[in-house]
Amino acid sequence: MPELPEVETSRRGIEPHLVGATILHAIVRNGRLRWPVSQEIHALADQPVMSVQRRAKYLLLELPHGWIIIHLGMSGSLRVLPEALPAAKHDHVDLVMSNGKVLRYTDPRRFGAWLWSSDLAASNVLAHLGPEPLSDAFSAEYLYEKSRGRRTPVKPWLMDNKLVVGVGNIYASESLFAAGIHPDRPAMAIGVDEAALLVNTIKAVLLRSIEQGGTTLRDFLQSDGKPGYFAQELQVYGRAEEPCRLCGTPIESAKHAQRSTFFCPHCQQ
């Protein structure tokens, strides 16, 4: 599933091609995604794009009278095409732009979403989200305070979007390794200094992944069709039984909330 760096990479890739241009019309070939494609999107015509933003793993296209909310789901991707090329089987939505470009949404599994909102503050999918991990609101003080009394293992706790958005499975494993914190450690056992280290590590890992264009493990492609290259820098994720790059101890794997976790039993305490 595309995580925050992949979504941010997509945002940066499509923004120059959309902002300042006008959506002439939308082509919805298959509206049966995770939720039905909103009727307002079917009916789009002559709508200028004012900004392209991101909230958690949602892309937000600002139009004069509302917002298109896009989620990439498990296998979705956005590409900017130079013209309306013939659609393939899993190309479900196109936005035909006034500058001759087409924003095409491809999603083999159809777990993504294209929704409309006239008021983001009232959007059900955006309500109750925690702070952005790259914002000042996600601080050592915040994380330490939220961890008090929480017996949940720190790995799934970090993946709770009510705590902080966008720290998905890959980046939770990588950040905990970089901070030297075992994923089974109860959140309440994280000290003040460790909270500061973990916050700084999460920010650094996410920023590095964004610089590398995200992580391509299977489905994710950037808006120009290229893969993300952060997979080449993964320290523990997907490396079970391979030697730790720091100490040589075999990387171990475990399950937390039905998700695979990877860690070094020697480096992470």
Sequence and secondary structure as in RCSB ss.txt:
>XXXX:A:sequence
MPELPEVETSRRGIEPHLVGATILHAIVRNGRLRWPVSQEIHALADQPVMSVQRRAKYLLLELPHGWIIIHLGMS
GSLRVLPEALPAAKHDHVDLVMSNGKVLRYTDPRRFGAWLWSSDLAASNVLAHLGPEPLSDAFSAEYLYEKSRGR
RTPVKPWLMDNKLVVGVGNIYASESLFAAGIHPDRPAMAIGVDEAALLVNTIKAVLLRSIEQGGTTLRDFLQSDG
KPGYFAQELQVYGRAEEPCRLCGTPIESAKHAQRSTFFCPHCQQ
>XXXX:A:secstr
   HHHHHHHHHHHHHHHTTSEEEEEEES  BSSSB  HHHHT EEEE  EEEEETTEEEEEETTEEEEEE TTT
 EEEEESS     TTEEEEEEETTS EEEEE SS   EEEEES GGG TTTTT    TTSTTS HHHHHHHHTT 
 SBHHHHHT TTTSSS  HHHHHHHHHHHT  TTSBGGG  HHHHHHHHHHHHHHHHHHHHTT B SSS   TTS
   BGGGG SSTT TTSB TTT  B EEEEETTEEEEE TTT  
